[in-house]
């Protein structure tokens, strides 16, 4: 029996989807991320990051300032995205352990690549980024350092991936 090439490709795709170990709780969100991320920057899952000691990490927020102002991970340093420049990371040792994040991980991956190209050697991208962080009920903080339920959902299209917290646009 001869299998048609398109049918064979579909079977391979289904097998690879079933065998992949999702790093986010939603399989559809995981498929979206896998299709959008090049993984040129190693990723770290929310569950892995939540177990790490934050005082030993440098957290970089690669979202726009208004997104960061609503909420961010504790002690995260805002570096922006649209107007990012290398001055915002001056003073960070090139070998420091860095975790970079944005809303879902695409912008942070792009800036992570820039940082790698600038010589940073220990940078990871938070897989699913702040949306998955909040979806797994981890805390975020406002500019005064107080825990908040609010999370900037970027826009209504991307906000569908944010299932927890109070969405702000």
Protein Blocks (a to p, Z undefined) as FASTA:
>chain_A
ZZdfklmmmmmmmmmmmmpccfbfblklmmmmmmmpgolaccddfklmmmpcfklpccdd
fbdfklmmmpccehiacebjmlgcfklmgoiafkbccddddfkommmmmmmmmmmmnopa
bbcddehijmlmmmnopacddfkopacfbdcehiamlmmmpmgdjddZZ
